[in-house]
Amino acid sequence: MRISVRAKPAAKETHVEKIDDANFEVSVKEPPRNGLANQAIARALADHFGIAASRVRLVSGFSSKQKTFEIS
């Protein structure tokens, strides 16, 4: 399954908000440097879905606020 994520790095707290079935807004504490925010978003999505972080993969949007993740 592929989902679209609107990233909000350097937030005060980590939070996943479901917009609809395929769109999410994810806030993370990590800054958007060296892939730290992307890794934190993947972990937050894994926690939200109750799966291992290794099952969440960033497909596109590595340096954009609009990202596509694949959940396997």
C-alpha positions as CSV (number, residue, x, y, z in Angstrom):
1,M,0.0,0.0,0.0
2,R,1.3,3.5,-0.8
3,I,0.4,6.5,1.2
4,S,1.0,10.3,0.8
5,V,2.5,12.1,3.7
6,R,2.8,15.8,4.4
7,A,5.9,16.1,6.6
8,K,6.3,18.6,9.4
9,P,9.8,18.3,10.7
10,A,11.2,20.1,13.8
11,A,7.8,20.0,15.5
12,K,7.3,20.1,19.3
13,E,6.0,16.6,19.4
14,T,5.7,13.5,17.2
15,H,2.1,13.1,15.9
16,V,0.5,11.2,13.0
17,E,-2.8,12.6,11.7
18,K,-4.9,10.6,9.2
19,I,-6.5,12.9,6.6
20,D,-8.2,10.1,4.7
21,D,-7.3,6.5,3.7
22,A,-4.2,7.4,1.7
23,N,-3.2,10.8,3.1
24,F,-1.5,11.5,6.4
25,E,0.2,14.5,8.1
26,V,3.2,13.5,10.2
27,S,4.9,15.8,12.7
28,V,8.3,14.8,14.1
29,K,10.8,16.4,16.4
30,E,13.8,15.7,14.3
31,P,15.2,18.5,12.0
32,P,15.2,18.0,8.2
33,R,18.9,17.3,8.0
34,N,20.8,14.2,6.9
35,G,17.6,12.2,6.5
36,L,16.8,12.4,10.3
37,A,13.3,13.6,9.7
38,N,12.6,10.9,7.1
39,Q,13.7,8.2,9.4
40,A,11.6,9.6,12.2
41,I,8.6,9.8,9.9
42,A,9.0,6.1,9.0
43,R,9.2,5.1,12.7
44,A,6.1,7.2,13.5
45,L,4.2,5.6,10.7
46,A,5.3,2.1,11.8
47,D,4.1,2.9,15.3
48,H,0.8,4.2,14.0
49,F,0.2,1.1,11.9
50,G,1.6,-1.3,14.5
51,I,4.2,-2.8,12.3
52,A,8.0,-3.0,12.2
53,A,9.8,0.0,10.9
54,S,11.5,-2.1,8.3
55,R,8.2,-2.5,6.6
56,V,7.9,1.2,5.9
57,R,9.9,2.6,2.9
58,L,10.3,6.1,1.6
59,V,9.6,5.9,-2.2
60,S,9.7,9.6,-3.2
61,G,10.0,13.1,-1.8
62,F,13.3,12.6,0.0
63,S,13.9,16.4,0.2
64,S,10.3,17.5,-0.1
65,K,7.5,18.1,2.5
66,Q,5.2,15.9,0.3
67,K,6.4,12.3,0.5
68,T,5.2,8.9,-0.7
69,F,5.8,5.9,1.6
70,E,5.2,2.3,0.8
71,I,3.8,0.1,3.6
72,S,4.4,-3.7,3.1
